[in-house]
Amino acid sequence: MSSAATRPRARTEVSAPHGGASAARSLAARAAARAAGGAVRVFLVLAGLFWLLPTLGLLLSSLRSPSDIAAGGWWQVFTAPAQLTTENYGHLLANDTITGSLLSTVLITVPSTLLVLVIGSFAGYAFAWLDFPGRDWWFLGVVALLVVPVQVALVPVSKLFGAVGLFETTLGVVLFHTAFGLPFAIFLLRNFFAEIPRELLEAARLDGAGEVRLFTRVVLPLGGPAIASLGIFQFLWVWNDMLIALIFADAQSPPITVALQQQVRQFGNNVDVLAPGAFVSMVVPLVVFFAFQRQFTTGVMAGAVK
């Protein structure tokens, strides 16, 4: 009896070192994982700061006088902070060309983005859940339009807009951006809407919901992240566009990208207007992106895991 009673103790005494080694390995693994996670965070922070470095340089340049800009780089403000001044932004606000171009850019970008979101949402839902003749072939045609470069359409669209009176008008630029933004919008939203469970839509139909109510009450709330991501993409593309605006926009009220380019061509030393104007043109898309970054991340990752 005494020998039998001592056997479990012997096993416990033998297994104790193995348990301690296992705990030590687990602790080391957790420490390594935390160290790796910390290294990744440091790397991401450094990468983010490096990415924002040109924006910081442009901001500091916009707060320096033309003579200081000509004398040295923007990093000199760290040794001579007295160089910083808001005088350049006063010159910017006094420049009717730049301020008018900002308004023109807003009048082009906002409608182009909203039209793409609205039409793309309706078309994406139709291709995903409505049955109509030739649906797959029509969607194949939309996908084919994704590979059509913008440069191919410049001449024929210019002739068309000239014939109908839309050349060098804000409406013409909006229509051009909307037309070339729709193929990607329809492709993205159709694929996102198709991932919605069919049972959820059937349950809504059994409750008496029609297609319009189903689209507005079920599909749109679930597709919010994808629509937000698409809106950010479209906004950035239109706001930063120069080629389409240079060809189709009104020369008397050009967007900000064309206005800045004209300032460079006509007034090569007009740095006190160019620097703050370029910073304002850059910071607006950054504000939009950071304001909707959560929806953008959710929309990009949607469908990656189930």
C-alpha positions as a Markdown table, in Angstrom:
| # | Residue | x | y | z |
|---|---|---|---|---|
| 1 | Met | 0.0 | 0.0 | 0.0 |
| 2 | Ser | 2.8 | 2.4 | 0.9 |
| 3 | Ser | 4.6 | 1.7 | -2.5 |
| 4 | Ala | 1.4 | 2.3 | -4.4 |
| 5 | Ala | 0.7 | 5.5 | -2.6 |
| 6 | Thr | 4.2 | 6.8 | -3.4 |
| 7 | Arg | 3.9 | 6.2 | -7.2 |
| 8 | Pro | 1.6 | 9.3 | -7.9 |
| 9 | Arg | 4.0 | 11.4 | -6.0 |
| 10 | Ala | 6.9 | 10.1 | -8.0 |
| 11 | Arg | 5.1 | 10.9 | -11.2 |
| 12 | Thr | 4.3 | 14.4 | -10.0 |
| 13 | Glu | 7.9 | 15.0 | -9.0 |
| 14 | Val | 9.1 | 13.8 | -12.5 |
| 15 | Ser | 6.5 | 15.8 | -14.4 |
| 16 | Ala | 7.2 | 19.0 | -12.6 |
| 17 | Pro | 10.3 | 19.9 | -14.5 |
| 18 | His | 8.5 | 19.3 | -17.8 |
| 19 | Gly | 5.7 | 21.6 | -16.7 |
| 20 | Gly | 8.2 | 24.3 | -15.7 |
| 21 | Ala | 9.9 | 24.0 | -19.1 |
| 22 | Ser | 6.6 | 24.2 | -20.9 |
| 23 | Ala | 5.7 | 27.3 | -18.9 |
| 24 | Ala | 9.1 | 28.8 | -19.6 |
| 25 | Arg | 8.7 | 28.2 | -23.4 |
| 26 | Ser | 5.2 | 29.7 | -23.3 |
| 27 | Leu | 6.5 | 32.7 | -21.5 |
| 28 | Ala | 9.3 | 33.1 | -24.0 |
| 29 | Ala | 6.9 | 32.8 | -26.9 |
| 30 | Arg | 4.7 | 35.5 | -25.4 |
| 31 | Ala | 7.6 | 37.8 | -24.9 |
| 32 | Ala | 8.8 | 37.2 | -28.5 |
| 33 | Ala | 5.3 | 37.9 | -29.8 |
| 34 | Arg | 5.1 | 41.1 | -27.8 |
| 35 | Ala | 8.6 | 42.2 | -29.0 |
| 36 | Ala | 7.6 | 41.4 | -32.6 |
| 37 | Gly | 4.4 | 43.3 | -32.2 |
| 38 | Gly | 6.2 | 46.3 | -30.8 |
| 39 | Ala | 8.8 | 46.2 | -33.6 |
| 40 | Val | 5.9 | 46.1 | -36.2 |
| 41 | Arg | 4.3 | 49.1 | -34.5 |
| 42 | Val | 7.5 | 51.1 | -34.5 |
| 43 | Phe | 8.0 | 50.2 | -38.1 |
| 44 | Leu | 4.5 | 51.3 | -39.1 |
| 45 | Val | 4.9 | 54.6 | -37.1 |
| 46 | Leu | 8.2 | 55.3 | -38.9 |
| 47 | Ala | 6.7 | 54.5 | -42.3 |
| 48 | Gly | 3.7 | 56.8 | -41.6 |
| 49 | Leu | 6.0 | 59.6 | -40.6 |
| 50 | Phe | 8.1 | 59.1 | -43.7 |
| 51 | Trp | 4.9 | 59.1 | -45.8 |
| 52 | Leu | 3.8 | 62.4 | -44.2 |
| 53 | Leu | 7.3 | 64.0 | -44.6 |
| 54 | Pro | 6.5 | 65.7 | -48.0 |
| 55 | Thr | 3.3 | 67.1 | -46.5 |
| 56 | Leu | 5.2 | 68.5 | -43.5 |
| 57 | Gly | 7.8 | 70.0 | -45.9 |
| 58 | Leu | 5.1 | 71.6 | -48.0 |
| 59 | Leu | 3.4 | 73.0 | -44.9 |
| 60 | Leu | 6.6 | 74.5 | -43.6 |
| 61 | Ser | 7.4 | 76.0 | -47.0 |
| 62 | Ser | 4.0 | 77.5 | -47.2 |
| 63 | Leu | 4.7 | 79.3 | -43.9 |
| 64 | Arg | 8.0 | 80.8 | -45.1 |
| 65 | Ser | 8.6 | 84.0 | -47.1 |
| 66 | Pro | 9.8 | 83.7 | -50.7 |
| 67 | Ser | 13.3 | 85.0 | -49.8 |
| 68 | Asp | 13.7 | 82.4 | -47.1 |
| 69 | Ile | 12.5 | 79.7 | -49.5 |
| 70 | Ala | 15.1 | 80.8 | -52.0 |
| 71 | Ala | 17.8 | 80.9 | -49.3 |
| 72 | Gly | 17.5 | 77.3 | -48.2 |
| 73 | Gly | 15.4 | 74.2 | -47.5 |
| 74 | Trp | 12.3 | 74.0 | -45.3 |
| 75 | Trp | 14.2 | 72.2 | -42.6 |
| 76 | Gln | 15.9 | 75.5 | -41.6 |
| 77 | Val | 12.8 | 76.5 | -39.7 |
| 78 | Phe | 13.9 | 74.1 | -36.9 |
| 79 | Thr | 17.0 | 76.3 | -36.3 |
| 80 | Ala | 15.3 | 79.6 | -37.2 |
| 81 | Pro | 11.6 | 79.4 | -36.2 |
| 82 | Ala | 11.2 | 83.1 | -36.7 |
| 83 | Gln | 10.9 | 82.4 | -40.5 |
| 84 | Leu | 7.3 | 81.1 | -40.0 |
| 85 | Thr | 4.6 | 83.4 | -41.0 |
| 86 | Thr | 1.0 | 83.3 | -42.3 |
| 87 | Glu | 1.6 | 86.0 | -44.8 |
| 88 | Asn | 1.5 | 83.6 | -47.7 |
| 89 | Tyr | -2.0 | 82.4 | -46.9 |
| 90 | Gly | -3.1 | 86.1 | -46.9 |
| 91 | His | -1.7 | 86.3 | -50.5 |
| 92 | Leu | -3.5 | 83.1 | -51.3 |
| 93 | Leu | -6.9 | 84.4 | -50.2 |
| 94 | Ala | -6.3 | 87.5 | -52.1 |
| 95 | Asn | -5.7 | 85.6 | -55.3 |
| 96 | Asp | -9.0 | 85.3 | -57.1 |
| 97 | Thr | -7.7 | 82.6 | -59.5 |
| 98 | Ile | -6.8 | 80.2 | -56.7 |
| 99 | Thr | -9.9 | 80.7 | -54.5 |
| 100 | Gly | -12.1 | 80.4 | -57.5 |
| 101 | Ser | -10.4 | 77.2 | -58.6 |
| 102 | Leu | -11.0 | 75.7 | -55.1 |
| 103 | Leu | -14.8 | 76.3 | -55.6 |
| 104 | Ser | -14.6 | 74.9 | -59.1 |
| 105 | Thr | -12.9 | 71.8 | -57.8 |
| 106 | Val | -15.6 | 71.3 | -55.2 |
| 107 | Leu | -18.3 | 71.8 | -57.8 |
| 108 | Ile | -16.7 | 69.1 | -59.9 |
| 109 | Thr | -15.6 | 66.6 | -57.2 |
| 110 | Val | -18.8 | 66.4 | -55.1 |
| 111 | Pro | -21.3 | 65.7 | -57.9 |
| 112 | Ser | -18.9 | 63.3 | -59.6 |
| 113 | Thr | -18.5 | 61.3 | -56.4 |
| 114 | Leu | -22.2 | 61.3 | -55.5 |
| 115 | Leu | -23.4 | 60.3 | -59.0 |
| 116 | Val | -20.9 | 57.4 | -59.1 |
| 117 | Leu | -22.1 | 56.2 | -55.6 |
| 118 | Val | -25.8 | 56.5 | -56.4 |
| 119 | Ile | -25.7 | 55.0 | -59.9 |
| 120 | Gly | -23.1 | 52.4 | -59.0 |
| 121 | Ser | -25.2 | 51.3 | -56.0 |
| 122 | Phe | -28.3 | 50.8 | -58.0 |
| 123 | Ala | -26.5 | 49.0 | -60.8 |
| 124 | Gly | -24.5 | 46.8 | -58.4 |
| 125 | Tyr | -27.7 | 45.7 | -56.7 |
| 126 | Ala | -29.3 | 45.0 | -60.0 |
| 127 | Phe | -26.4 | 42.9 | -61.3 |
| 128 | Ala | -26.2 | 41.0 | -58.0 |
| 129 | Trp | -29.8 | 40.2 | -57.2 |
| 130 | Leu | -32.2 | 41.0 | -60.1 |
| 131 | Asp | -32.8 | 38.7 | -63.0 |
| 132 | Phe | -33.1 | 40.3 | -66.4 |
| 133 | Pro | -32.2 | 39.3 | -69.9 |
| 134 | Gly | -28.5 | 39.3 | -70.7 |
| 135 | Arg | -27.5 | 40.2 | -67.1 |
| 136 | Asp | -24.2 | 38.3 | -67.3 |
| 137 | Trp | -23.3 | 39.7 | -70.7 |
| 138 | Trp | -24.0 | 43.2 | -69.6 |
| 139 | Phe | -21.8 | 42.7 | -66.5 |
| 140 | Leu | -19.1 | 41.3 | -68.7 |
| 141 | Gly | -19.3 | 44.5 | -70.8 |
| 142 | Val | -18.9 | 46.6 | -67.6 |
| 143 | Val | -15.8 | 44.6 | -66.6 |
| 144 | Ala | -14.4 | 45.0 | -70.1 |
| 145 | Leu | -14.7 | 48.8 | -69.7 |
| 146 | Leu | -12.3 | 48.7 | -66.8 |
| 147 | Val | -9.4 | 48.2 | -69.2 |
| 148 | Val | -10.3 | 51.1 | -71.4 |
| 149 | Pro | -7.7 | 53.9 | -70.8 |
| 150 | Val | -8.9 | 57.4 | -70.4 |
| 151 | Gln | -6.6 | 58.7 | -73.1 |
| 152 | Val | -8.4 | 56.7 | -75.8 |
| 153 | Ala | -11.7 | 58.6 | -75.2 |
| 154 | Leu | -10.2 | 62.1 | -75.1 |
| 155 | Val | -10.6 | 62.9 | -78.8 |
| 156 | Pro | -14.1 | 61.3 | -79.5 |
| 157 | Val | -15.5 | 62.7 | -76.2 |
| 158 | Ser | -14.2 | 66.1 | -77.0 |
| 159 | Lys | -15.9 | 66.0 | -80.4 |
| 160 | Leu | -19.1 | 64.8 | -78.8 |
| 161 | Phe | -19.1 | 67.5 | -76.0 |
| 162 | Gly | -18.3 | 70.1 | -78.6 |
| 163 | Ala | -21.3 | 69.1 | -80.7 |
| 164 | Val | -23.7 | 69.2 | -77.7 |
| 165 | Gly | -22.3 | 72.3 | -76.1 |
| 166 | Leu | -20.6 | 70.6 | -73.1 |
| 167 | Phe | -17.0 | 71.3 | -74.0 |
| 168 | Glu | -15.2 | 73.5 | -71.4 |
| 169 | Thr | -18.1 | 73.3 | -68.9 |
| 170 | Thr | -18.2 | 72.0 | -65.4 |
| 171 | Leu | -21.1 | 69.7 | -66.3 |
| 172 | Gly | -18.9 | 68.1 | -69.1 |
| 173 | Val | -16.1 | 67.4 | -66.6 |
| 174 | Val | -18.6 | 65.9 | -64.1 |
| 175 | Leu | -20.1 | 63.6 | -66.8 |
| 176 | Phe | -16.7 | 62.5 | -68.0 |
| 177 | His | -15.5 | 61.5 | -64.5 |
| 178 | Thr | -18.9 | 59.9 | -63.7 |
| 179 | Ala | -18.7 | 57.8 | -66.9 |
| 180 | Phe | -15.2 | 56.5 | -66.3 |
| 181 | Gly | -15.8 | 56.0 | -62.6 |
| 182 | Leu | -18.9 | 53.8 | -63.0 |
| 183 | Pro | -17.3 | 50.6 | -64.3 |
| 184 | Phe | -15.1 | 50.2 | -61.3 |
| 185 | Ala | -18.0 | 51.3 | -59.0 |
| 186 | Ile | -20.4 | 48.7 | -60.4 |
| 187 | Phe | -17.8 | 46.0 | -60.4 |
| 188 | Leu | -16.9 | 46.6 | -56.7 |
| 189 | Leu | -20.4 | 47.0 | -55.4 |
| 190 | Arg | -21.8 | 44.1 | -57.3 |
| 191 | Asn | -19.2 | 41.8 | -55.8 |
| 192 | Phe | -19.9 | 43.2 | -52.4 |
| 193 | Phe | -23.7 | 43.0 | -52.6 |
| 194 | Ala | -23.4 | 39.4 | -53.9 |
| 195 | Glu | -21.9 | 38.4 | -50.6 |
| 196 | Ile | -25.0 | 39.3 | -48.7 |
| 197 | Pro | -26.8 | 36.1 | -47.5 |
| 198 | Arg | -29.7 | 35.2 | -49.8 |
| 199 | Glu | -31.7 | 34.1 | -46.7 |
| 200 | Leu | -31.7 | 37.6 | -45.4 |
| 201 | Leu | -33.1 | 39.0 | -48.5 |
| 202 | Glu | -35.7 | 36.3 | -48.8 |
| 203 | Ala | -36.8 | 36.9 | -45.2 |
| 204 | Ala | -37.3 | 40.6 | -46.0 |
| 205 | Arg | -39.3 | 39.7 | -49.1 |
| 206 | Leu | -41.5 | 37.4 | -47.1 |
| 207 | Asp | -42.2 | 40.3 | -44.7 |
| 208 | Gly | -43.6 | 42.2 | -47.7 |
| 209 | Ala | -40.6 | 44.4 | -48.6 |
| 210 | Gly | -40.4 | 45.4 | -52.2 |
| 211 | Glu | -37.2 | 45.9 | -54.2 |
| 212 | Val | -36.9 | 49.6 | -53.3 |
| 213 | Arg | -37.4 | 49.0 | -49.6 |
| 214 | Leu | -35.1 | 46.0 | -49.7 |
| 215 | Phe | -32.4 | 48.0 | -51.3 |
| 216 | Thr | -32.7 | 51.0 | -49.0 |
| 217 | Arg | -33.4 | 49.2 | -45.7 |
| 218 | Val | -31.2 | 46.1 | -46.1 |
| 219 | Val | -28.7 | 46.3 | -48.8 |
| 220 | Leu | -27.5 | 49.9 | -48.4 |
| 221 | Pro | -26.8 | 49.6 | -44.6 |
| 222 | Leu | -24.9 | 46.4 | -45.1 |
| 223 | Gly | -23.0 | 47.9 | -48.0 |
| 224 | Gly | -22.0 | 51.0 | -46.2 |
| 225 | Pro | -18.3 | 50.1 | -45.8 |
| 226 | Ala | -17.9 | 49.3 | -49.5 |
| 227 | Ile | -19.7 | 52.5 | -50.5 |
| 228 | Ala | -17.6 | 54.6 | -48.2 |
| 229 | Ser | -14.4 | 53.0 | -49.7 |
| 230 | Leu | -15.6 | 53.7 | -53.2 |
| 231 | Gly | -16.5 | 57.3 | -52.3 |
| 232 | Ile | -12.9 | 57.9 | -51.0 |
| 233 | Phe | -11.4 | 56.4 | -54.1 |
| 234 | Gln | -13.6 | 58.5 | -56.4 |
| 235 | Phe | -13.1 | 61.7 | -54.4 |
| 236 | Leu | -9.3 | 61.3 | -54.5 |
| 237 | Trp | -9.3 | 60.5 | -58.2 |
| 238 | Val | -11.4 | 63.5 | -59.2 |
| 239 | Trp | -9.8 | 66.0 | -56.8 |
| 240 | Asn | -6.3 | 65.2 | -57.9 |
| 241 | Asp | -7.1 | 64.9 | -61.6 |
| 242 | Met | -5.3 | 67.3 | -64.0 |
| 243 | Leu | -5.6 | 65.7 | -67.4 |
| 244 | Ile | -9.4 | 65.8 | -67.8 |
| 245 | Ala | -9.7 | 69.2 | -66.1 |
| 246 | Leu | -7.0 | 70.6 | -68.4 |
| 247 | Ile | -8.9 | 69.5 | -71.5 |
| 248 | Phe | -12.6 | 69.7 | -70.6 |
| 249 | Ala | -12.8 | 72.3 | -67.9 |
| 250 | Asp | -13.6 | 76.0 | -68.4 |
| 251 | Ala | -10.4 | 78.0 | -68.8 |
| 252 | Gln | -12.0 | 80.9 | -66.9 |
| 253 | Ser | -12.7 | 78.8 | -63.8 |
| 254 | Pro | -10.3 | 75.8 | -63.8 |
| 255 | Pro | -9.9 | 73.3 | -60.9 |
| 256 | Ile | -7.1 | 73.8 | -58.4 |
| 257 | Thr | -4.7 | 71.5 | -60.2 |
| 258 | Val | -4.9 | 73.4 | -63.4 |
| 259 | Ala | -4.8 | 76.8 | -61.6 |
| 260 | Leu | -1.6 | 75.8 | -59.9 |
| 261 | Gln | -0.1 | 74.7 | -63.1 |
| 262 | Gln | -1.0 | 78.0 | -64.8 |
| 263 | Gln | 0.6 | 79.8 | -61.9 |
| 264 | Val | 3.8 | 77.9 | -62.5 |
| 265 | Arg | 3.7 | 78.6 | -66.2 |
| 266 | Gln | 3.0 | 82.3 | -66.0 |
| 267 | Phe | 4.5 | 83.3 | -62.7 |
| 268 | Gly | 7.5 | 81.1 | -62.0 |
| 269 | Asn | 8.6 | 82.9 | -58.9 |
| 270 | Asn | 5.1 | 83.2 | -57.4 |
| 271 | Val | 6.1 | 80.9 | -54.5 |
| 272 | Asp | 4.1 | 82.7 | -51.9 |
| 273 | Val | 0.9 | 81.6 | -53.7 |
| 274 | Leu | 2.0 | 78.2 | -55.0 |
| 275 | Ala | 3.2 | 76.8 | -51.7 |
| 276 | Pro | 0.0 | 77.4 | -49.7 |
| 277 | Gly | -2.2 | 76.6 | -52.7 |
| 278 | Ala | -0.4 | 73.2 | -53.1 |
| 279 | Phe | -0.7 | 72.5 | -49.4 |
| 280 | Val | -4.5 | 73.3 | -49.4 |
| 281 | Ser | -4.9 | 71.1 | -52.5 |
| 282 | Met | -3.1 | 68.2 | -50.7 |
| 283 | Val | -4.6 | 68.5 | -47.3 |
| 284 | Val | -8.2 | 68.2 | -48.4 |
| 285 | Pro | -7.9 | 64.6 | -49.7 |
| 286 | Leu | -5.9 | 63.8 | -46.5 |
| 287 | Val | -8.6 | 65.1 | -44.3 |
| 288 | Val | -11.3 | 63.1 | -46.3 |
| 289 | Phe | -9.2 | 59.9 | -46.1 |
| 290 | Phe | -8.5 | 60.1 | -42.3 |
| 291 | Ala | -12.1 | 61.1 | -41.6 |
| 292 | Phe | -13.3 | 57.8 | -43.3 |
| 293 | Gln | -10.4 | 55.6 | -42.7 |
| 294 | Arg | -12.4 | 53.2 | -40.5 |
| 295 | Gln | -15.0 | 52.7 | -43.2 |
| 296 | Phe | -12.2 | 52.4 | -45.8 |
| 297 | Thr | -10.4 | 49.7 | -43.9 |
| 298 | Thr | -13.7 | 47.8 | -43.3 |
| 299 | Gly | -14.7 | 48.0 | -46.9 |
| 300 | Val | -11.3 | 46.9 | -48.2 |
| 301 | Met | -11.3 | 43.9 | -45.9 |
| 302 | Ala | -14.9 | 43.0 | -46.5 |
| 303 | Gly | -15.1 | 39.5 | -48.0 |
| 304 | Ala | -11.6 | 38.6 | -47.0 |
| 305 | Val | -12.9 | 36.4 | -44.2 |
| 306 | Lys | -16.2 | 34.8 | -43.6 |
